[in-house]
């Protein structure tokens, strides 16, 4: 039985985005950048859905980023 509760994936991604923004304020928040930063979530579609749900989408097609 684990001592700590597992962190939900959505909250982990959102926490990681906050860290990413703090450390790299000049970089755009993209699905690929967040996926690489999290380094454990292999499904980019899942990361995209979380970002789309919680942030404003800018750009089109391959150049989508979030604010």
C-alpha positions in Angstrom: 0.0 0.0 0.0 1.6 3.3 -1.1 2.2 6.0 1.6 1.4 8.9 -0.8 -1.6 9.2 -3.2 -0.7 9.2 -6.8 -1.1 12.6 -8.4 -3.8 12.8 -11.1 -2.4 13.2 -14.6 -4.2 16.4 -15.3 -3.0 18.1 -12.1 0.6 16.8 -12.9 0.5 18.3 -16.4 -0.9 21.7 -15.1 1.8 21.8 -12.4 4.4 21.0 -15.0 3.1 23.8 -17.2 3.4 26.3 -14.3 7.0 25.2 -13.8 7.7 25.4 -17.5 6.3 29.0 -17.7 8.3 30.0 -14.7 11.6 28.7 -16.0 11.1 29.5 -19.7 8.9 32.6 -19.9 9.9 33.3 -23.5 8.9 29.9 -24.9 5.5 29.0 -26.2 3.5 26.4 -24.4 3.0 23.6 -27.0 1.9 20.0 -26.7 5.3 18.8 -27.7 7.1 21.1 -25.2 4.9 20.0 -22.3 5.2 16.4 -23.2 9.0 16.6 -23.3 9.0 18.6 -20.0 6.8 16.0 -18.2 8.9 13.2 -19.6 6.5 10.5 -18.5 3.4 11.0 -20.5 3.8 9.2 -23.9 0.3 10.0 -25.3 0.5 13.5 -26.9 -3.3 13.5 -27.4 -3.9 13.3 -23.7 -1.6 16.3 -23.1 -3.3 18.2 -25.9 -6.7 17.6 -24.4 -5.6 18.8 -21.0 -4.0 21.9 -22.4 -7.1 22.7 -24.6 -9.4 22.3 -21.6 -7.4 24.6 -19.3 -5.8 27.2 -21.6 -6.6 29.5 -24.5 -5.7 28.0 -27.9 -3.7 30.2 -30.3 -2.4 29.5 -33.8 -3.5 26.9 -36.3 -2.8 23.3 -37.2 0.9 22.4 -36.5 1.5 25.8 -34.9 -1.0 25.7 -32.1 0.2 26.9 -28.7 -1.5 27.8 -25.5 -1.8 30.8 -23.2 
